Amino acid sequence: MIKNIIENLPGFNCGVCGFRKCEEFADALINSTSELNNCTILHQERFANNRNTLNEYLNVKHCVDAPKETIYGLVDKYEADFILEPLPGEHSCRETLYPFSKEEINTGDIIRYRPLACPMIHFAKVLNTNKGLITVSMIGPCNRLDGNMDFKDVGVCMVGGFEGIIKGKLPQVCDTVRFLPSHCMMQKVHSGVVVQLENRKVSIEGIHLAVWAPPVKRD
């Protein structure tokens, strides 16, 4: 049973529920020393099916439904326009990085870095390089890492762009948007400008973690 519960928890290991890892939270749920509502990420609409499944496993008679079509950041409580999901077959949204390090970085390398203005250390696989810019796909810290894995520590990097699949209301090219990367461990709302849109595949540049006023709503 605990395996089924762990599989339906978000897996961010954010600690907001009071436990270091989702596995510890799952054990507390089984032993009735914690409540499902303590996982605030499960309140998001995209986890509605997970929440319902967990309620069935735990025999919870009353579940709290989150407001539908509302997406908000965990740490900042800002409302986002949409969630950015990975491209098909990938584990996370793609990021375009501007590394400040002079370390040689090649396609296929695993790098350790910290995005500028983000307190979390990230691990990613380099998908391609282009005149000093690198495109990566995240492999941590959300996912477990092999302790023997070789990586290059490139220090602080500026995140210049994201590429992924929109889950939610579609924007228009040139819109300034607020979005929540599905792999973001802190569940922090990001902002940027839509530069390319094909069906639900989007490229967003001018990434910023300082999000102020919401975008102007269209009639």
Secondary structure, 3 states (H helix, E strand, C coil): CHHHHHHHCCCCCCCCCCCCCHHHHHHHHHCCCCCHHHCHHHHCHHHHHHHHHHHHHHCCCCCCCCCCCCCECCCCCCECCEEEECCCCCCCCEEEEEECCCCCCCCCCEEEEEECCCCCCEEEEEEEEECCEEEEEEEECCCCCCCCCCCEEEEEEEEEEEEEEEEECCCCCCCEEEEEECCCCCCCCEEEEEEEEECCEEEEEEEECCCCCCCCCCC
